[in-house]
Amino acid sequence: MLAAISSHRLQLCPISSPFRRVKMTSSSVDAVKAAKTIKLKPLDATPASFANFGQVISASHDRQVFGPQDAQLDLHRGTPRFYIMHIEDRELSFSKITHHASVTQCLGSASGEEWYLGVAKPSILEEPEFDNGDLKTPTQSRCGHTYVPPHPDNVYMFRVTGTKFLKLNRGTWHAGPLFKRKSMDFYNLELSDTNVVDHTTHDFLKNDGVVFLVEEDC
């Protein structure tokens, strides 16, 4: 199957999950203490507010024909994988953010309960044209493509409620799902090998000295 996938996805890239719990060393603890905390006030995810990052898909009538209101998917670079993932102990903060360069991704709560997602616009460079006005230096992903690292000022937090789901554009940076409950189940549509060959992560704590926190309503 890998032989049929585009060349920039043939190289296995190490997974560095934004939320994998790891043992903190003394140096990493010191880095967290010294980091600047950026509080992000959640925006309600609507088709208009989320347009720069993807789509918000809500329920439609059973016989409604396909149109622009439906998820516009890009799944042709591999075998689609649709599954339910069980997540526990997800704090309302993050210091890492991830993108997938070869696929759109759909995420939604299996129970319709409230959840959050941190995002930044896609920054993959399709052509070797680096004069894009961004102050950050283009970076070569271990997965093979080139991208501009996201700037902390360009990160937004969205709140998702009810049975709607999010479709992330190819390359959209995302951190989450985040939620207040002890655990939640989410349905996820990506490719069968997305987390093996197409998982690029930017570490804000290491590279920018910041961590993000969801600013909850009083």
Disulfide bonds with the S-S distance in Angstrom:
Cys13-Cys143 2.17
